[in-house]
Amino acid sequence: MSKKPFVIFGVLLVALAVLVPLWAFGADGDPEARTGSLDPSLEHGKELFDVNCGTCHTLYAAGTDGNFGPDLDEVIAPAGPPTGKTAAATIKGAKGRVLNAIEKGVDSTTTPGRMPAGILSGAQADAVAEFVAQTAGQG
């Protein structure tokens, strides 16, 4: 019996074992590929979020996979796709929640861990809050 079919099968098996994980990683593993098109007015907020918040928080639009704080795509995102007047109200409410957390922090008595108050302030806090409110849950 010839060994050629076994060798060919082995080569194909090894090729699949290498290529499938590379393909899967390339599809969702590159944070820059995940962000999609972002409104240019939100870019500054995204950059500030990456530097100041991304280590702790997961947010698909920012390409961050935080390991400590809550996943903002789940916590901040609206329950359903808002439309019309409800979209503006939903985004305004989400922005208020984010600003409140940035300015006042989150006490460990209400949430495991602790987010310190005043990580950002003023225009920087506003830019991050706008970015999170506009993009949370859109991944």
ABEGO torsion letter per residue (X at the ends): XBAAAAAAAAAAAAAAAAAAAAAAAAAAABAAAAAEBBBAAAAAAAAAAAAAAAAABBBAAAGBBBAABBBAAAAABBABBBBEAAAAAAAAAAAAAAAAAAAAEBBAAABBEBBBBGABBEAAAAAAAAAAAAABGAX
